């Protein structure tokens, strides 16, 4: 169960968005990806708090935040804007995976930011992978409509390239019930990603520095978007963290983020 949040912001539609605040310095908001709550980035937030006031928050439908329906991606951008307002914006933004997609959407959509860093946003650069994303969305919607939450989580996890043995270990791990409880938010992640194509036109409108990070041990399809993002934005750069994959070490990532956001 999530700890009691430091405070609650009110999104434009009235949805309560729970957040924690840690540290002192310029404001930095961390945006989680699939299955993330505001506590997912605790280790990273503690490391960054020496230089920044770090905000972690529960995206709608998770933890202590509300979940006003029907879901729309624009509401998630408004949620992030509400947290940024609590921080006294403009803010630095860091987003993990689909949270990175959301961070880029927010920056292009008018949320006041000074810089954006993203870690392995899962854009699909190949047509075959985009087609697979569309099939996944259809299957996911059917499973969720039938109340098959665990099967929806298994569908998502299987797309990450896990072997049957790895998948079985995860399914029988202590983390599985929490993942199943957040299964409905997988549909939100899919909506944020859209058709999974790289939004070149949207990225071209960004007028702040963007750092796209990939783990050196991640599969090619997760590493490739970093360079593509850096090329698409006017002030973009790409960086590879040696030895890291999609589940990275906070100790490896924190100095990179600190250096980028302090520049």
C-alpha positions, 0 to 999 in steps of 0.5 A, a space after each residue: 500500500 502506498 504511504 500517505 502522500 505529502 499533498 494533493 493537487 487538483 487537476 483541471 477536471 477536479 481529479 485529486 493527484 497525490 504527490 510527494 516532495 523531497 529536497 531543495 532547489 529547482 523543481 524536478 518532476 518524475 513521471 512514472 511508466 507502466 505499473 509505477 506509483 509515486 513510490 517507484 522512483 523513491 531511490 532516484 528521488 532521494 539521490 536527486 534531492 541533494 540538488 533539486 526539489 523532487 516531485 513524484 506523483 501518482 498518475 491517475 488511477 494509481 495509488 492515492 490519486 483519483 481516476 475520473 472517467 472516461 479516460 483521456 490522454 489530455 487529462 493526464 497532461 492536465 494532471 502533470 500541469 497541476 503538479 507543475 503548478 504546485 511546484 511553482 513551475 516551470 519545472 524540469 521533467 524526467 519520464 520513464 518509458 511511457 511516462 517519457 512519452 507523457 513528459 514529451 507530450 506535456 512539454 509540447 502541450 504547454 506545460 511550463 518546462 525548462 528541460 526534459 529527460 526521458 528513459 527508453 520511451 517505447 516508440 516503434 520505429 518499424 512498421 511491423 512493431 507498430 502493427 504489433 502495438 495495434 494488435 496488443 491494444 485490441 487484445 488488451 481491451 478485450 481482456 480488461 473488458 472481461 475482467 481478466 486483469 492478471 491475463 492483461 498483465 501477462 500480455 503486457 509483460 510477455 511483450 517485453 521479451 521475457 522467456 516463459 520461465 521468467 514470466 512464470 517467476 514474475 507471475 508468482 512473485 510478491 509484486 504480481 498482485 500489485 501489478 494486477 491491481 493496476 492492470 486497468 492503467 495499461 489501457 492508459 499507457 497504450 493511449 498515451 503511446 498512441 499508434 507508437 510512431 515517433 511524433 516527429 512534428 510534435 517533437 520539432 516544436 519543443 523549444 527546450 533541451 531534451 535528453 533521450 537515454 537508453 540502457 546499453 543492455 536493453 534490446 535494440 528496439 528500446 535503444 533505437 528511439 533515443 537517437 531518433 528523438 534526439 534528431 527530431 528535437 531542435 536541441 536534442 541529445 542521446 546518451 547510452 548508460 552502459 550495462 543498464 536495461 529497462 530496469 536501471 540502477 538509480 545510482 547509475 542514472 542520477 548523476 546523468 540527470 543531475 548533470 543535464 538538469 543543472 546545465 
